[in-house]
């Protein structure tokens, strides 16, 4: 279902006002079908995490925040690590979608699971521990006990104040030489469903107009660019190993031009690999 982005924004404002997040999940699952589509799609970018796990021998314990509904990425990494600890700020996991992802991964890669996953106990049977609601800035996980933290298409949805707190906590729980592997979607997420707008449409707006009119907690976008994330990671103590723009727009006109680096401005997706030293 294609809805013009400004109308979609108004719907999000109503969802925020009336606290109708459950309705949003129902809509995405049964009306638009987006939830089923995502659970049946393999994202090749997950292999970036897998390659980093192998390259840095970080095959012990994963910590991930923003795991989502289908846990498809975690099921893909099931045989790559010994244990996965997953946090979501709200209880997002949907076991019907988890089973869809299981079938997709079995058919595509021949991944063999211990059993069909029906509940959280079945996840534990696969050494996947899901916690929600859970705050990634206050994990209560033992210091220097995690081998790798991963994040996919989550960091762009977190306010900068909270990002600072989360990065500080990740640095604390990672072992020395532990790695933080993160995939970030820098594009305007409204453009994912409204193809009539530029993928960086949100950069046209000043902070006050964007925050007051178009940015909503159920669809929050921080609009940070790669250089912003680099600075946040470095200020948290990390050494950047990889800072790669995976996709960028071809041009942009009359948008926020405060970023002197054109690649930084045009980035649509990217990958960071950072290490705790």
C-alpha positions as CSV (number, residue, x, y, z in Angstrom):
1,X,0.0,0.0,0.0
2,X,1.5,3.3,-1.1
3,X,0.6,6.4,1.0
4,X,2.1,9.9,0.3
5,X,4.6,10.6,2.9
6,X,2.9,13.6,4.5
7,X,-0.3,11.7,5.0
8,X,1.7,8.8,6.5
9,X,3.4,11.3,8.8
10,X,-0.1,12.5,10.0
11,X,-1.1,8.9,10.7
12,X,2.1,8.4,12.7
13,X,1.3,11.5,14.8
14,X,-2.1,10.0,15.6
15,X,-0.5,6.7,16.5
16,X,1.8,8.6,18.9
17,X,-1.0,10.6,20.4
18,X,-3.3,7.7,21.0
19,X,-0.5,5.2,21.8
20,X,-1.6,2.9,19.0
21,X,1.7,1.0,18.4
22,X,-0.2,-2.3,18.4
23,X,-2.3,-1.0,15.6
24,X,0.8,-0.1,13.6
25,X,2.2,-3.6,14.0
26,X,-1.2,-5.1,12.9
27,X,-1.3,-2.7,9.9
28,X,2.2,-3.7,8.8
29,X,1.5,-7.4,9.2
30,X,-2.0,-7.8,7.8
31,X,-2.8,-4.7,5.7
32,X,0.4,-3.8,3.9
33,X,2.1,-7.3,4.4
34,X,5.5,-5.6,4.9
35,X,6.2,-7.7,8.0
36,X,5.8,-11.0,6.0
37,X,7.8,-9.6,3.1
38,X,10.7,-8.8,5.3
39,X,10.6,-12.1,7.1
40,X,10.8,-13.9,3.7
41,X,13.7,-11.7,2.4
42,X,17.4,-12.4,2.9
43,X,19.4,-9.2,3.4
44,X,22.9,-9.8,1.9
45,X,24.2,-7.1,4.2
46,X,23.9,-9.5,7.1
47,X,27.0,-11.2,5.6
48,X,29.0,-8.1,6.7
49,X,28.4,-9.1,10.3
50,X,29.2,-12.8,9.5
51,X,32.5,-11.9,7.8
52,X,33.5,-9.6,10.7
53,X,32.7,-12.4,13.2
54,X,35.0,-14.8,11.2
55,X,37.8,-12.2,10.6
56,X,38.0,-11.2,14.3
57,X,37.2,-14.7,15.7
58,X,34.3,-13.1,17.6
59,X,32.3,-16.3,17.6
60,X,31.5,-16.3,21.3
61,X,28.6,-14.0,22.5
62,X,26.7,-11.5,20.3
63,X,24.8,-8.6,21.8
64,X,22.2,-7.0,19.5
65,X,19.8,-4.2,20.2
66,X,16.8,-3.5,17.9
67,X,16.4,-7.2,16.9
68,X,12.9,-6.7,15.6
69,X,10.0,-8.9,14.7
70,X,11.2,-11.9,12.7
71,X,14.8,-12.3,14.1
72,X,15.8,-13.4,10.6
73,X,19.3,-12.0,10.9
74,X,19.8,-13.8,14.2
75,X,18.6,-17.1,12.7
76,X,21.1,-16.5,9.8
77,X,23.9,-16.1,12.3
78,X,22.7,-19.1,14.5
79,X,25.7,-21.3,13.5
80,X,28.3,-18.5,13.6
81,X,28.3,-17.8,17.3
82,X,27.8,-19.7,20.6
83,X,25.2,-17.3,22.1
84,X,23.1,-14.3,21.2
85,X,21.6,-11.8,23.6
86,X,18.9,-9.6,22.0
87,X,17.4,-6.4,23.3
88,X,14.3,-4.5,22.1
89,X,13.0,-1.4,23.7
90,X,9.5,-2.8,23.1
91,X,8.4,-6.4,22.8
92,X,8.6,-6.8,19.0
93,X,9.2,-10.5,18.4
94,X,6.4,-12.3,16.4
95,X,6.8,-16.0,16.4
96,X,4.7,-16.5,13.2
97,X,7.3,-14.3,11.4
98,X,10.1,-16.1,13.1
99,X,8.9,-19.4,11.6
100,X,8.6,-17.7,8.2
101,X,12.2,-16.6,8.5
102,X,13.2,-20.2,9.5
103,X,11.6,-21.6,6.4
104,X,13.2,-18.9,4.2
105,X,16.7,-19.7,5.6
106,X,16.2,-23.4,5.4
107,X,15.2,-23.2,1.7
108,X,17.8,-20.7,0.7
109,X,20.9,-21.9,2.7
110,X,19.9,-25.3,4.0
111,X,20.4,-24.0,7.6
112,X,19.3,-26.8,10.0
113,X,17.6,-25.6,13.1
114,X,17.1,-27.7,16.3
115,X,13.3,-27.4,16.0
116,X,10.5,-25.2,14.8
117,X,10.5,-22.0,17.0
118,X,7.2,-21.5,18.7
119,X,8.2,-19.4,21.7
120,X,11.1,-17.9,23.7
121,X,12.0,-21.3,25.2
122,X,12.6,-22.5,21.6
123,X,14.8,-19.5,21.0
124,X,16.8,-20.4,24.1
125,X,17.2,-23.9,22.6
126,X,19.0,-22.2,19.8
127,X,21.1,-20.1,22.2
128,X,19.1,-17.0,21.4
129,X,18.0,-15.0,24.5
130,X,15.4,-12.3,23.7
131,X,14.7,-9.5,26.2
132,X,12.0,-6.9,25.9
133,X,11.2,-4.3,27.0
134,X,15.0,-3.8,27.6
135,X,17.2,-0.7,27.4
136,X,20.5,-1.0,25.6
137,X,21.9,1.8,27.6
138,X,21.4,-0.1,30.8
139,X,22.0,-3.8,30.1
140,X,23.2,-5.1,33.5
141,X,25.5,-7.3,31.4
142,X,28.9,-8.0,33.0
143,X,31.7,-5.7,31.9
144,X,34.0,-7.1,29.2
145,X,31.9,-10.2,28.6
146,X,30.6,-9.7,25.0
147,X,32.6,-10.6,21.9
148,X,30.7,-8.6,19.3
149,X,27.8,-6.1,19.2
150,X,25.8,-5.9,16.1
151,X,23.2,-3.5,14.9
152,X,21.3,-3.4,11.6
153,X,19.1,-0.5,10.5
154,X,18.5,0.6,14.1
155,X,21.0,3.4,14.9
156,X,19.2,5.8,12.6
157,X,16.1,5.6,14.7
158,X,17.7,6.6,18.1
159,X,18.0,10.2,19.3
160,X,21.6,11.3,19.6
161,X,21.5,11.7,23.4
162,X,20.5,8.0,23.7
163,X,23.1,6.9,21.2
164,X,25.8,8.4,23.4
165,X,24.5,6.4,26.3
166,X,24.2,3.2,24.3
167,X,27.7,3.5,22.8
168,X,29.1,4.0,26.2
169,X,27.4,0.9,27.5
170,X,28.5,-1.2,24.5
171,X,32.0,-0.1,25.1
172,X,31.7,-1.2,28.7
173,X,30.3,-4.7,28.0
174,X,32.6,-5.6,25.1
175,X,35.8,-7.5,25.7
176,X,39.1,-5.8,24.9
177,X,39.5,-6.2,21.1
178,X,35.7,-6.8,20.9
179,X,34.0,-5.4,17.9
180,X,31.0,-3.3,17.1
181,X,29.5,-4.1,13.6
182,X,26.8,-1.8,12.5
183,X,24.8,-1.3,9.3
184,X,23.0,2.1,9.1
185,X,20.3,3.3,6.7
186,X,21.0,7.0,6.2
187,X,18.0,7.5,3.8
188,X,14.7,9.1,4.5
189,X,12.5,6.1,5.5
190,X,9.4,7.8,4.1
191,X,11.0,7.4,0.7
192,X,10.9,3.7,1.1
193,X,7.2,3.7,0.4
194,X,6.7,7.0,-1.4
195,X,8.9,6.9,-4.5
196,X,7.8,10.4,-5.5
197,X,10.3,12.0,-3.0
198,X,14.1,12.0,-3.0
199,X,15.7,9.4,-0.8
200,X,17.2,12.3,1.2
201,X,14.0,14.3,1.3
202,X,14.2,14.9,5.0
203,X,17.4,17.0,4.7
204,X,15.3,19.8,3.1
205,X,13.9,20.7,6.5
206,X,15.3,22.6,9.4
207,X,15.4,20.9,12.8
208,X,12.4,22.7,14.2
209,X,10.1,22.0,11.3
210,X,11.2,18.4,11.0
211,X,10.8,17.6,14.7
212,X,7.5,19.4,15.1
213,X,5.8,18.3,11.9
214,X,7.2,15.1,10.5
215,X,9.3,13.2,13.1
216,X,7.3,10.9,15.4
217,X,8.4,8.5,18.1
218,X,6.9,5.5,16.3
219,X,8.8,6.4,13.2
220,X,11.7,8.4,14.5
221,X,14.6,9.4,12.2
222,X,17.7,11.2,13.6
223,X,19.0,12.3,10.2
224,X,22.6,11.8,11.3
225,X,25.3,11.4,8.6
226,X,28.3,9.1,8.5
227,X,30.6,11.7,10.0
228,X,28.2,12.1,13.0
229,X,28.4,8.4,13.7
230,X,32.1,8.3,13.3
231,X,32.5,11.1,15.9
232,X,30.1,9.4,18.3
233,X,32.0,6.1,18.1
234,X,35.4,7.7,18.5
235,X,34.2,9.9,21.5
236,X,33.0,6.6,23.1
237,X,36.5,5.2,22.9
238,X,36.2,3.0,19.8
239,X,38.8,2.8,17.1
240,X,37.2,2.8,13.6
241,X,38.4,-0.1,11.5
242,X,35.9,0.2,8.6
243,X,33.8,3.3,7.6
244,X,32.2,2.4,4.3
245,X,29.4,4.1,2.3
246,X,27.5,1.2,0.7
247,X,25.1,3.3,-1.4
248,X,24.7,7.0,-2.1
249,X,22.4,9.3,-4.0
250,X,23.5,10.7,-7.3
251,X,22.6,14.3,-6.6
252,X,20.8,16.6,-4.2
253,X,19.6,20.1,-4.7
254,X,18.4,22.8,-2.2
255,X,18.9,20.5,0.7
256,X,20.8,20.9,4.0
257,X,24.3,21.7,2.8
258,X,26.1,22.1,6.1
259,X,28.1,19.0,5.4
260,X,31.2,19.9,3.4
261,X,31.9,16.4,2.4
262,X,29.6,15.5,-0.5
263,X,29.8,11.8,0.0
264,X,28.8,12.3,3.6
265,X,25.8,14.3,2.5
266,X,24.7,11.8,-0.2
267,X,25.1,8.6,1.8
268,X,22.1,6.3,1.7
269,X,23.5,3.4,3.6
270,X,26.8,2.5,5.3
271,X,28.8,0.1,7.4
272,X,30.9,0.7,10.5
273,X,33.3,-1.7,12.1
274,X,34.8,-0.5,15.3
275,X,37.0,-2.1,17.9
276,X,37.5,-1.7,21.6
277,X,41.1,-1.0,22.4
